[in-house]
Amino acid sequence: MARPSRLRLLTVILVGPLALGLLFLAFVLYYRWSQAGITGWLADAMSMAPIRIFGRNYVLKILLPFYTLVGIALWLVTLAPLWFLDRPWIRAWRGRECLALTLAAFLWVHVCLWWQVPTALWVLPGLRHLPFFILFPLLAAVPIGTAWWATGTRGWRRPRRLLGVTLWLLLWGLPGWLPQVVPAPGVTPRGGDQPCRVLMVGLDGLRSDVFLEHAESMQGVRYESSYTPIPATRLLWHILWGGDPLFYTVGHVGPSIEEFQHPENLTLLKEAEEKGWKPRFYIDDGGTIGLAERRIGLDDSLSPAEGWENFVNSNLAVSFPLYAVWENWFKPFPTTNPWAPLDAGLKEALRLGRGSGWVMFHSCLAHQPIFLSRRELVQTGRWWSLSPDAYKPVPDKRLVLRTQGEHPEPRTNTFLAYQIRMKEVLLAWAPIWNGLSQDPTYRGAVRALFSDHGERFHNVGPNGFQLQGIHGFNLDPWECRTASLMAGPGFSDQVNLKPRDATVSLLGLRDGTRHLIQGQGAFNADSFERAYPTAPIRYHTLDDSAFGEPGGKYRQMSDKEIAAHSYIAPQGVWYTDYERTASERAKDVSIGLGKGRDLWIYKPLVDGGAHQYHYLGYDLVNIEMVDEATYQEKRAQAEKLMPPLVPMVENAKATPKTTP
């Protein structure tokens, strides 16, 4: 009897890895067939040695032990009801029964998690093409049928079988339910006793029009004509930290090698540190910020993982739902995977920020692609009649099927999914945001809720089929007009539904914060609105021909060109080593000038001159050719409006005092 006993115990240990193997097979097939977008990028990135090493460690050191332990736990909870339903079975169970019932338990807990986020099923090749109303009953029938079969082999009568199967289904769902209700351990705050003076809350990709439509319950002064100086997350935050706009508006996603060589150029963080403000920054997907191995003057900074690993974690987790919900629980900071609570990151940032004079939080909950939850799917209408694959966005116009282009399905429209997600995030944040006016730590702070950039959804085909949202490729109103809500002293703690007419730039957040840090002036509605009557925008644009119709041969970069000069190192470090310096690349920048609802964009052409795009709101008014002299004049105008922060005299010891 000893030999069969050892074999069945081996089954208990191996059933978790077997379940992981099935999920991993689906994961490999999904990414192998991906041709574009973030999934295609991840597939290509697997050829890089650091990512291959990370992927191997991710599987062997995290996923494999996790699923092994969960497999053992599921078998133990499967045995638990037998204590009073069929005690002899506890001693006499066989390996095949363990294998069948534990795999059924794994499938059941995943069905429960997929029911919470049905669109996550589009990562399952083959099954994703079935309508939801067929797919869910089919998936649920397997574990229920397996449990019914197993109890039948023991000769249980119907009442006991119903009770036993019901108990198993309840217990099998525990591993997916517990991390969503049990409080996460969290990290220990750094503390401090000073009240917050400036709170910055960024929501990645929130467009101005969508914000104004769905933030009607949030306190503060809102602005319709708010512009970013650059539509790229990492670069904008570096400008807000005091980085030279003329340097940080010619970069892209990865930090340039110069940023590692000159960490001292973030002037405002340095000044805040010297004044004892203890600046703290938190982000729920830190891949785009690139803080790994960099000392830039932050008293505290947290993200779910280091550097580029955030990209992998946040995108791979959807293929491993059970791990994803536990990832939300044990990571050092809340994540953005499809099972992450929408309010968790904001709450944690506010908790960890207490004691700091300058608290910053950036959320990437609307990163593309968006996996809609069941609550969100309901808002699309009759979602159950469609398949998961129908909700999968298309990232490249070359991948659009003829039927999609000619007969787009309104319920699966990518802009609709984006609007729903943004509305749900704002609804989750509203009570927290409004409660800050009564919070002793934050009520005296200038509180800014803004977006780093907007999001563009290119149309393909004659009937308006829309691609997956993008940003950081071009200058246009969809990417450059941003959300802006200002509350606290000097602004308002009331709900002000009518937006102000003033033109504002996110550069005003930098300037106002500096006024407070240095005690050099007020940071209020008047100073914020007077700072930038014309909002400057500057960016070395990327080739976006894969998303829309190219308007000309512009002086810009391609994403492949950037990828070829990007490097990934261990510990999450990654950077781009450009062939040309920032000053050389600046000769090819595109320029934007925003004034009220009017936005003028100047895109330089390879053969000289530029195209001038004039937008009113989100409507293109006209396009015209301008000569090189006009382009250079507009470029000089924009650059004059975004000067770097000159170190204050008291901080620049080598700078002698001068009199005007």
C-alpha positions as CSV (number, residue, x, y, z in Angstrom):
1,M,0.0,0.0,0.0
2,A,3.0,2.3,0.5
3,R,3.6,2.7,-3.3
4,P,0.1,3.8,-4.2
5,S,0.1,6.2,-1.2
6,R,3.3,7.9,-2.4
7,L,1.9,8.1,-6.0
8,R,-1.3,9.8,-4.9
9,L,0.6,12.3,-2.7
10,L,2.7,13.1,-5.7
11,T,-0.5,13.8,-7.6
12,V,-1.4,16.4,-4.9
13,I,2.0,18.1,-5.5
14,L,1.9,18.0,-9.3
15,V,-1.7,19.0,-10.0
16,G,-1.0,22.7,-9.4
17,P,1.9,22.8,-11.9
18,L,-0.3,20.9,-14.4
19,A,-3.0,23.6,-14.1
20,L,-0.3,26.3,-14.5
21,G,1.0,24.4,-17.6
22,L,-2.5,24.6,-19.2
23,L,-2.7,28.3,-18.5
24,F,0.9,28.8,-19.8
25,L,0.1,27.0,-23.0
26,A,-2.8,29.4,-23.6
27,F,-0.5,32.3,-22.8
28,V,2.2,31.2,-25.2
29,L,-0.3,30.7,-28.1
30,Y,-1.9,34.1,-27.4
31,Y,1.4,36.1,-27.5
32,R,2.9,34.1,-30.3
33,W,0.0,35.1,-32.5
34,S,0.1,38.7,-31.5
35,Q,1.3,41.0,-34.2
36,A,1.0,44.5,-32.8
37,G,0.2,46.7,-29.8
38,I,1.5,45.9,-26.3
39,T,1.0,42.2,-26.8
40,G,3.1,42.2,-30.0
41,W,5.8,44.3,-28.2
42,L,5.9,41.7,-25.4
43,A,6.2,38.9,-27.9
44,D,9.1,40.6,-29.6
45,A,10.7,41.5,-26.3
46,M,11.0,37.9,-25.3
47,S,14.0,37.7,-27.6
48,M,15.9,40.0,-25.2
49,A,18.1,38.1,-22.7
50,P,17.0,40.2,-19.6
51,I,13.4,39.6,-20.3
52,R,13.9,35.9,-21.0
53,I,15.7,35.7,-17.7
54,F,12.9,37.6,-16.0
55,G,10.3,35.4,-17.6
56,R,12.0,32.3,-16.5
57,N,12.3,33.5,-12.9
58,Y,8.7,34.8,-13.1
59,V,7.5,31.2,-13.9
60,L,9.9,29.2,-11.7
61,K,10.2,31.5,-8.7
62,I,6.7,33.0,-8.5
63,L,4.0,31.2,-10.6
64,L,5.2,27.6,-10.1
65,P,5.5,27.8,-6.3
66,F,2.2,29.7,-6.1
67,Y,0.2,27.3,-8.2
68,T,1.8,24.3,-6.4
69,L,0.7,25.7,-3.0
70,V,-2.8,26.6,-4.3
71,G,-3.2,23.1,-5.8
72,I,-2.4,21.5,-2.4
73,A,-4.8,24.0,-0.7
74,L,-7.6,23.2,-3.1
75,W,-7.2,19.5,-2.5
76,L,-7.3,20.1,1.3
77,V,-10.6,22.1,1.0
78,T,-11.9,19.4,-1.3
79,L,-11.4,16.9,1.5
80,A,-12.8,19.1,4.2
81,P,-16.6,18.4,3.6
82,L,-15.9,14.7,3.5
83,W,-15.3,14.8,7.2
84,F,-19.0,14.7,7.8
85,L,-20.3,13.6,4.4
86,D,-18.0,10.5,3.6
87,R,-15.3,10.1,6.2
88,P,-14.0,6.8,4.7
89,W,-13.3,8.6,1.4
90,I,-10.7,10.8,3.2
91,R,-8.5,7.7,3.7
92,A,-9.4,5.8,0.5
93,W,-9.2,8.6,-2.2
94,R,-7.2,7.8,-5.3
95,G,-4.7,9.8,-7.4
96,R,-7.1,10.1,-10.4
97,E,-9.8,11.5,-8.1
98,C,-7.4,14.0,-6.7
99,L,-6.3,15.0,-10.2
100,A,-9.9,15.3,-11.6
101,L,-11.3,17.2,-8.6
102,T,-8.4,19.6,-8.1
103,L,-8.3,20.5,-11.8
104,A,-12.0,21.0,-11.5
105,A,-11.4,23.3,-8.5
106,F,-8.8,25.3,-10.5
107,L,-11.2,25.7,-13.4
108,W,-14.1,26.7,-11.0
109,V,-12.1,29.4,-9.3
110,H,-11.0,30.8,-12.7
111,V,-14.6,30.7,-13.9
112,C,-15.5,32.8,-10.9
113,L,-12.7,35.3,-11.6
114,W,-13.6,35.4,-15.4
115,W,-17.2,36.1,-14.4
116,Q,-15.9,39.3,-12.6
117,V,-13.9,40.3,-15.7
118,P,-15.4,38.5,-18.7
119,T,-13.2,40.3,-21.3
120,A,-10.1,38.6,-19.8
121,L,-11.3,35.5,-21.7
122,W,-10.1,37.0,-25.0
123,V,-6.6,35.7,-24.1
124,L,-7.8,32.1,-24.4
125,P,-7.3,30.9,-28.0
126,G,-10.2,29.1,-29.5
127,L,-12.6,29.6,-26.6
128,R,-12.6,33.3,-27.0
129,H,-14.6,33.1,-30.2
130,L,-17.7,31.6,-28.4
131,P,-20.5,33.9,-27.3
132,F,-20.5,34.6,-23.5
133,F,-23.9,32.9,-23.1
134,I,-22.4,29.7,-24.4
135,L,-18.9,30.1,-23.0
136,F,-19.7,30.6,-19.3
137,P,-22.2,27.6,-19.0
138,L,-19.7,25.5,-20.9
139,L,-16.8,26.4,-18.6
140,A,-18.9,26.1,-15.5
141,A,-20.3,22.7,-16.6
142,V,-16.9,21.0,-16.5
143,P,-16.1,21.4,-12.8
144,I,-19.8,20.9,-11.8
145,G,-20.0,17.8,-13.9
146,T,-16.7,16.5,-12.5
147,A,-17.9,17.0,-9.0
148,W,-21.2,15.3,-9.8
149,W,-19.3,12.3,-11.4
150,A,-17.0,11.9,-8.4
151,T,-19.7,11.9,-5.8
152,G,-21.6,9.4,-8.0
153,T,-18.7,6.9,-8.0
154,R,-19.1,6.8,-4.2
155,G,-22.8,6.0,-4.5
156,W,-24.1,9.2,-2.9
157,R,-27.8,9.8,-3.2
158,R,-29.1,13.0,-4.7
159,P,-29.6,15.1,-1.6
160,R,-26.0,14.4,-0.4
161,R,-24.6,14.9,-3.9
162,L,-26.3,18.3,-4.2
163,L,-25.0,19.3,-0.7
164,G,-21.5,18.0,-1.4
165,V,-21.2,19.7,-4.9
166,T,-22.5,22.9,-3.5
167,L,-20.0,22.9,-0.6
168,W,-17.2,22.2,-3.0
169,L,-18.1,25.0,-5.3
170,L,-18.2,27.4,-2.3
171,L,-14.9,26.2,-1.0
172,W,-13.2,26.1,-4.4
173,G,-14.0,29.8,-4.9
174,L,-12.2,30.8,-1.7
175,P,-8.7,31.3,-3.2
176,G,-10.0,33.8,-5.6
177,W,-12.3,35.6,-3.1
178,L,-10.1,35.9,0.0
179,P,-7.5,38.4,-1.4
180,Q,-10.3,40.7,-2.6
181,V,-11.8,41.0,0.9
182,V,-8.9,40.4,3.3
183,P,-7.0,43.7,4.0
184,A,-3.6,43.7,2.3
185,P,-0.6,44.0,4.6
186,G,0.7,47.2,3.0
187,V,4.1,48.8,3.6
188,T,5.0,50.9,6.6
189,P,4.6,54.7,5.9
190,R,7.7,56.9,6.2
191,G,5.7,59.2,8.5
192,G,6.3,62.8,9.2
193,D,4.3,65.5,11.0
194,Q,3.8,68.2,8.4
195,P,0.6,68.8,6.5
196,C,0.5,68.4,2.8
197,R,0.9,71.6,0.9
198,V,0.5,70.3,-2.7
199,L,-1.3,67.1,-3.8
200,M,-1.0,66.0,-7.4
201,V,-3.2,63.2,-8.7
202,G,-2.7,62.1,-12.3
203,L,-5.0,59.8,-14.3
204,D,-3.2,58.5,-17.3
205,G,-4.8,59.3,-20.7
206,L,-7.9,61.2,-19.4
207,R,-9.2,63.4,-22.2
208,S,-10.6,66.8,-21.4
209,D,-14.0,66.1,-22.9
210,V,-14.5,62.8,-21.2
211,F,-13.4,64.3,-17.9
212,L,-15.9,67.2,-18.1
213,E,-18.7,64.7,-18.9
214,H,-18.1,62.3,-16.1
215,A,-16.6,64.3,-13.2
216,E,-19.7,66.3,-12.4
217,S,-19.7,65.3,-8.7
218,M,-16.1,66.2,-7.9
219,Q,-15.2,69.3,-5.9
220,G,-13.0,72.0,-7.4
221,V,-12.5,74.4,-10.3
222,R,-12.4,72.7,-13.7
223,Y,-10.8,73.9,-16.9
224,E,-11.9,73.1,-20.4
225,S,-8.8,74.5,-22.2
226,S,-6.0,72.7,-20.3
227,Y,-2.9,71.6,-22.2
228,T,0.1,69.4,-21.5
229,P,3.6,70.5,-22.6
230,I,4.2,67.0,-23.9
231,P,1.8,64.0,-24.4
232,A,4.1,61.5,-22.7
233,T,3.7,60.4,-19.0
234,R,7.3,60.0,-17.9
235,L,8.5,63.2,-19.6
236,L,5.7,65.3,-18.2
237,W,6.4,64.2,-14.6
238,H,10.1,65.0,-15.1
239,I,9.1,68.5,-16.2
240,L,6.8,68.8,-13.1
241,W,9.8,67.8,-11.0
242,G,11.8,70.7,-12.4
243,G,13.4,69.1,-15.4
244,D,14.3,71.4,-18.3
245,P,11.3,71.3,-20.7
246,L,13.7,71.8,-23.7
247,F,15.5,68.6,-22.7
248,Y,12.5,66.5,-21.7
249,T,10.3,67.3,-24.7
250,V,12.7,65.5,-27.1
251,G,12.6,62.1,-25.4
252,H,10.2,59.1,-25.5
253,V,9.1,56.2,-23.3
254,G,12.5,55.0,-22.0
255,P,14.8,57.3,-20.1
256,S,17.7,58.5,-22.2
257,I,21.3,57.7,-21.1
258,E,21.8,61.4,-20.3
259,E,19.1,61.2,-17.6
260,F,21.2,58.6,-15.7
261,Q,24.3,60.7,-16.2
262,H,22.7,63.9,-14.9
263,P,20.2,63.1,-12.1
264,E,20.7,66.5,-10.5
265,N,18.7,68.3,-13.3
266,L,15.3,67.8,-11.5
267,T,15.5,71.2,-9.8
268,L,12.2,71.3,-8.1
269,L,12.6,68.0,-6.3
270,K,16.0,69.1,-5.1
271,E,14.5,72.4,-3.7
272,A,11.6,70.6,-2.1
273,E,14.0,68.2,-0.4
274,E,16.2,71.0,0.8
275,K,13.1,72.8,2.3
276,G,12.1,69.6,4.2
277,W,9.0,69.0,2.1
278,K,9.8,65.2,1.8
279,P,8.4,64.9,-1.8
280,R,6.8,61.4,-2.4
281,F,5.6,59.8,-5.6
282,Y,3.5,56.7,-6.1
283,I,2.4,55.0,-9.3
284,D,0.4,51.8,-10.0
285,D,2.3,50.9,-13.2
286,G,5.8,52.4,-13.0
287,G,7.2,51.1,-16.3
288,T,6.8,54.4,-18.0
289,I,8.5,56.5,-15.3
290,G,11.9,54.7,-15.2
291,L,12.9,55.4,-11.6
292,A,14.8,52.1,-11.1
293,E,18.4,52.7,-9.8
294,R,17.9,56.5,-10.0
295,R,18.3,58.9,-7.0
296,I,16.4,62.0,-7.9
297,G,15.5,63.6,-4.6
298,L,12.3,61.8,-3.7
299,D,11.7,61.0,0.0
300,D,9.7,57.9,-1.0
301,S,8.5,56.3,-4.3
302,L,6.7,53.1,-4.8
303,S,5.2,51.1,-7.7
304,P,4.2,47.4,-7.9
305,A,7.5,46.4,-9.4
306,E,10.8,47.8,-10.6
307,G,11.1,49.7,-13.8
308,W,10.2,47.8,-17.0
309,E,9.0,44.8,-15.0
310,N,5.8,46.7,-14.5
311,F,5.0,46.4,-18.2
312,V,5.4,42.6,-18.0
313,N,3.6,42.2,-14.7
314,S,0.6,44.3,-15.6
315,N,0.1,42.6,-19.0
316,L,0.9,39.0,-18.1
317,A,-1.3,38.9,-15.1
318,V,-4.4,38.7,-17.2
319,S,-3.4,35.3,-18.4
320,F,-3.1,34.0,-14.8
321,P,-6.2,35.3,-13.0
322,L,-5.7,33.5,-9.7
323,Y,-2.2,34.9,-9.4
324,A,-3.5,38.3,-10.5
325,V,-5.9,38.7,-7.5
326,W,-3.1,37.7,-5.1
327,E,-0.7,40.0,-6.9
328,N,-3.0,42.9,-6.0
329,W,-2.8,41.7,-2.4
330,F,0.9,41.2,-1.8
331,K,2.6,43.7,-4.1
332,P,4.2,46.7,-2.3
333,F,1.7,49.0,-4.1
334,P,-1.6,48.3,-5.8
335,T,-1.5,47.2,-9.4
336,T,-3.5,47.8,-12.6
337,N,-4.3,44.3,-13.6
338,P,-8.0,43.6,-14.5
339,W,-8.9,42.5,-11.0
340,A,-7.4,45.6,-9.2
341,P,-9.9,47.8,-7.2
342,L,-10.2,51.1,-8.9
343,D,-9.7,53.1,-5.7
344,A,-6.9,51.1,-4.1
345,G,-4.0,53.1,-5.5
346,L,-5.4,56.5,-4.6
347,K,-6.2,55.3,-1.1
348,E,-2.7,53.9,-0.6
349,A,-0.9,56.9,-2.0
350,L,-2.9,59.2,0.4
351,R,-2.0,56.9,3.3
352,L,1.7,56.7,2.5
353,G,1.8,60.4,1.7
354,R,0.9,61.6,5.2
355,G,3.7,63.6,6.6
356,S,4.9,64.9,3.2
357,G,4.5,68.4,2.0
358,W,4.3,67.3,-1.6
359,V,2.4,64.1,-2.4
360,M,2.1,62.8,-6.0
361,F,0.1,59.8,-7.3
362,H,-0.2,58.7,-10.9
363,S,-2.7,56.0,-12.0
364,C,-2.6,53.9,-15.2
365,L,-6.0,52.2,-14.8
366,A,-7.0,53.1,-18.3
367,H,-3.9,51.8,-20.1
368,Q,-4.7,50.0,-23.3
369,P,-6.0,47.4,-23.9
370,I,-8.9,47.9,-21.4
371,F,-10.4,44.7,-20.0
372,L,-13.9,45.7,-19.0
373,S,-15.4,44.2,-15.8
374,R,-18.9,42.7,-15.8
375,R,-20.2,45.9,-14.2
376,E,-18.6,47.9,-17.0
377,L,-19.7,45.5,-19.7
378,V,-23.3,45.9,-18.7
379,Q,-23.1,49.5,-19.9
380,T,-22.3,48.3,-23.5
381,G,-25.6,46.5,-23.9
382,R,-26.4,42.8,-24.3
383,W,-22.8,41.9,-23.9
384,W,-23.6,38.3,-23.2
385,S,-24.6,37.8,-26.9
386,L,-21.1,38.7,-28.1
387,S,-17.8,36.8,-27.7
388,P,-14.7,37.9,-25.7
389,D,-12.9,38.2,-29.0
390,A,-15.4,40.8,-30.2
391,Y,-14.2,43.1,-27.4
392,K,-10.5,42.7,-28.1
393,P,-9.3,46.0,-29.6
394,V,-7.3,46.2,-32.8
395,P,-4.0,48.1,-32.4
396,D,-3.0,48.6,-36.1
397,K,-5.1,49.5,-39.2
398,R,-3.4,46.7,-41.1
399,L,-5.1,44.2,-38.8
400,V,-8.6,45.5,-39.3
401,L,-10.8,42.9,-41.0
402,R,-13.0,44.0,-43.9
403,T,-16.2,43.2,-42.0
404,Q,-15.0,45.2,-39.0
405,G,-14.2,48.2,-41.2
406,E,-17.5,48.1,-43.1
407,H,-19.8,47.0,-40.2
408,P,-18.4,48.1,-36.9
409,E,-20.2,46.8,-33.7
410,P,-21.1,49.8,-31.5
411,R,-21.1,47.8,-28.3
412,T,-17.4,46.9,-28.8
413,N,-16.2,50.4,-29.8
414,T,-12.9,51.1,-28.2
415,F,-13.7,54.7,-27.4
416,L,-16.9,53.5,-25.6
417,A,-14.8,51.1,-23.5
418,Y,-12.4,53.9,-22.7
419,Q,-15.3,56.2,-21.6
420,I,-16.8,53.6,-19.4
421,R,-13.5,52.9,-17.7
422,M,-12.8,56.6,-17.1
423,K,-16.3,57.1,-15.7
424,E,-15.9,54.2,-13.3
425,V,-12.5,55.4,-12.1
426,L,-13.9,58.9,-11.5
427,L,-16.9,57.5,-9.7
428,A,-14.6,55.4,-7.5
429,W,-12.4,58.4,-6.8
430,A,-15.0,61.1,-6.2
431,P,-15.9,60.3,-2.6
432,I,-12.2,60.1,-1.7
433,W,-11.4,63.3,-3.5
434,N,-14.3,65.2,-2.0
435,G,-13.4,63.9,1.5
436,L,-9.9,65.5,1.3
437,S,-11.5,68.9,2.0
438,Q,-12.3,67.6,5.5
439,D,-9.0,65.6,6.0
440,P,-6.7,67.4,8.5
441,T,-3.6,66.3,6.4
442,Y,-4.9,67.4,3.0
443,R,-7.5,70.1,3.4
444,G,-4.9,72.9,3.4
445,A,-3.2,71.6,0.3
446,V,-3.6,72.8,-3.3
447,R,-5.1,69.7,-4.8
448,A,-4.7,69.0,-8.5
449,L,-6.4,66.2,-10.4
450,F,-5.2,66.2,-13.9
451,S,-4.1,64.0,-16.8
452,D,-0.7,63.8,-18.3
453,H,-2.2,63.6,-21.8
454,G,-5.3,62.5,-23.6
455,E,-6.0,59.5,-25.8
456,R,-6.6,59.2,-29.5
457,F,-8.8,56.6,-31.3
458,H,-8.1,56.6,-35.0
459,N,-10.9,55.8,-37.4
460,V,-10.4,53.1,-40.1
461,G,-12.9,52.2,-42.8
462,P,-15.9,54.1,-44.2
463,N,-18.1,53.7,-41.1
464,G,-15.9,54.8,-38.3
465,F,-14.3,51.7,-36.9
466,Q,-11.9,52.8,-34.2
467,L,-8.6,51.3,-33.3
468,Q,-7.2,50.8,-29.8
469,G,-6.4,54.1,-28.1
470,I,-2.9,55.6,-28.4
471,H,-0.9,58.5,-27.1
472,G,2.7,59.8,-27.3
473,F,2.8,59.6,-31.1
474,N,1.6,62.9,-32.3
475,L,0.5,66.4,-31.4
476,D,-3.3,66.9,-31.7
477,P,-6.2,67.9,-29.5
478,W,-7.0,64.3,-28.5
479,E,-3.5,63.8,-27.0
480,C,-2.7,67.4,-25.9
481,R,-5.9,68.6,-24.3
482,T,-6.0,67.3,-20.7
483,A,-8.2,67.1,-17.7
484,S,-7.6,69.8,-15.0
485,L,-9.5,70.0,-11.7
486,M,-8.0,72.3,-9.0
487,A,-9.3,72.4,-5.4
488,G,-8.2,73.7,-2.0
489,P,-7.1,77.1,-0.8
490,G,-7.1,79.7,-3.5
491,F,-9.3,77.5,-5.7
492,S,-12.6,76.0,-4.4
493,D,-13.9,73.1,-2.2
494,Q,-17.3,73.3,-3.9
495,V,-18.6,71.5,-6.9
496,N,-18.3,73.9,-9.8
497,L,-19.9,72.4,-12.9
498,K,-19.2,75.2,-15.3
499,P,-15.6,75.0,-16.5
500,R,-13.4,78.2,-16.5
501,D,-12.6,79.7,-19.9
502,A,-9.0,80.5,-19.1
503,T,-6.2,78.7,-21.0
504,V,-4.0,76.8,-18.6
505,S,-0.9,74.7,-19.0
506,L,0.3,71.8,-16.8
507,L,3.5,73.9,-16.5
508,G,1.4,76.0,-14.1
509,L,1.4,73.1,-11.7
510,R,5.2,73.2,-11.6
511,D,5.4,77.0,-11.3
512,G,2.7,77.2,-8.6
513,T,4.4,74.4,-6.5
514,R,7.7,76.3,-6.7
515,H,6.1,79.5,-5.5
516,L,4.9,77.6,-2.4
517,I,8.2,75.8,-1.8
518,Q,10.3,79.0,-2.0
519,G,7.7,81.2,-0.4
520,Q,7.9,83.5,-3.5
521,G,4.2,83.9,-4.2
522,A,0.7,82.4,-4.2
523,F,-0.5,79.2,-6.0
524,N,-4.2,80.1,-6.6
525,A,-6.7,80.3,-9.4
526,D,-5.5,83.8,-10.4
527,S,-1.8,82.9,-10.7
528,F,-2.6,79.6,-12.3
529,E,-4.8,81.2,-15.0
530,R,-2.5,84.1,-15.7
531,A,0.7,82.0,-16.0
532,Y,0.2,80.6,-19.6
533,P,-2.4,82.5,-21.7
534,T,-0.8,80.6,-24.6
535,A,0.0,77.0,-23.8
536,P,3.3,75.7,-25.4
537,I,3.6,72.1,-26.5
538,R,6.8,70.5,-27.9
539,Y,7.5,66.9,-28.9
540,H,9.7,64.8,-31.2
541,T,6.8,62.9,-32.7
542,L,6.7,59.3,-33.8
543,D,5.5,57.8,-37.1
544,D,1.8,57.0,-36.6
545,S,1.1,55.7,-40.1
546,A,0.0,52.4,-38.6
547,F,-2.9,54.1,-37.0
548,G,-4.0,56.8,-39.5
549,E,-3.4,58.3,-42.9
550,P,0.1,59.9,-43.1
551,G,-0.2,63.6,-43.8
552,G,3.3,64.0,-45.2
553,K,7.0,63.0,-44.8
554,Y,7.7,64.5,-41.4
555,R,10.9,64.9,-39.4
556,Q,10.1,62.3,-36.8
557,M,11.2,59.0,-35.3
558,S,9.8,55.5,-35.7
559,D,9.0,53.2,-32.8
560,K,11.3,50.6,-34.4
561,E,14.2,53.1,-34.4
562,I,13.7,53.7,-30.7
563,A,13.4,50.0,-29.9
564,A,16.7,49.4,-31.8
565,H,18.5,51.8,-29.5
566,S,16.8,50.7,-26.2
567,Y,18.5,48.5,-23.7
568,I,17.1,46.5,-20.8
569,A,19.2,45.6,-17.8
570,P,18.5,43.6,-14.6
571,Q,16.8,45.2,-11.6
572,G,14.2,46.9,-13.8
573,V,16.7,49.4,-15.4
574,W,16.1,50.3,-19.0
575,Y,17.2,53.3,-21.1
576,T,17.5,54.5,-24.7
577,D,20.9,55.5,-26.1
578,Y,20.0,57.8,-29.0
579,E,22.4,58.3,-31.9
580,R,21.9,62.0,-31.7
581,T,22.0,64.3,-28.6
582,A,18.8,65.9,-27.3
583,S,19.9,69.3,-28.7
584,E,20.4,67.7,-32.2
585,R,17.0,65.9,-32.0
586,A,15.4,69.1,-31.0
587,K,15.9,70.4,-34.6
588,D,13.1,68.1,-35.6
589,V,10.5,68.7,-32.9
590,S,6.8,69.4,-33.7
591,I,5.3,72.4,-32.0
592,G,1.9,73.2,-30.5
593,L,0.4,76.5,-29.3
594,G,-3.0,76.4,-27.5
595,K,-5.1,79.4,-26.8
596,G,-8.6,78.7,-25.5
597,R,-10.3,76.1,-27.7
598,D,-7.9,76.9,-30.6
599,L,-4.8,74.7,-31.1
600,W,-2.2,75.2,-33.8
601,I,0.2,72.4,-34.5
602,Y,3.4,72.7,-36.6
603,K,4.9,69.5,-38.0
604,P,8.2,70.0,-39.8
605,L,8.6,68.3,-43.2
606,V,11.8,66.5,-44.3
607,D,12.2,68.8,-47.3
608,G,11.7,72.0,-45.2
609,G,8.8,73.9,-44.1
610,A,5.9,72.5,-42.1
611,H,2.3,71.6,-42.1
612,Q,0.2,73.9,-39.9
613,Y,-2.9,72.1,-38.4
614,H,-5.5,74.3,-36.9
615,Y,-8.1,72.7,-34.5
616,L,-11.0,74.2,-32.8
617,G,-11.9,72.0,-29.8
618,Y,-11.6,68.5,-31.3
619,D,-12.4,69.6,-34.9
620,L,-9.8,70.1,-37.6
621,V,-10.4,73.5,-39.1
622,N,-7.8,73.5,-41.9
623,I,-4.3,72.3,-42.9
624,E,-1.9,74.6,-44.8
625,M,1.8,74.6,-45.8
626,V,4.1,77.1,-44.1
627,D,7.7,77.8,-45.0
628,E,10.7,77.0,-42.8
629,A,11.0,80.5,-41.5
630,T,7.5,80.4,-40.2
631,Y,8.1,77.0,-38.5
632,Q,11.3,78.3,-36.9
633,E,9.4,81.4,-35.7
634,K,6.6,79.3,-34.1
635,R,9.2,76.9,-32.6
636,A,11.1,79.9,-31.0
637,Q,7.8,81.2,-29.7
638,A,6.9,77.9,-28.0
639,E,10.3,77.4,-26.6
640,K,10.4,80.9,-25.1
641,L,7.2,80.0,-23.2
642,M,8.7,76.9,-21.6
643,P,12.0,78.1,-20.0
644,P,13.8,75.8,-17.5
645,L,13.7,76.6,-13.8
646,V,16.7,78.6,-12.8
647,P,18.0,77.4,-9.4
648,M,17.1,79.9,-6.7
649,V,20.0,82.2,-5.7
650,E,20.2,80.7,-2.2
651,N,20.6,77.2,-3.6
652,A,23.0,78.1,-6.4
653,K,26.1,78.9,-4.2
654,A,28.3,79.6,-7.3
655,T,25.9,82.2,-8.6
656,P,26.7,85.7,-7.3
657,K,23.8,88.0,-6.3
658,T,23.0,90.6,-8.9
659,T,20.8,93.7,-8.9
660,P,18.4,94.5,-11.7
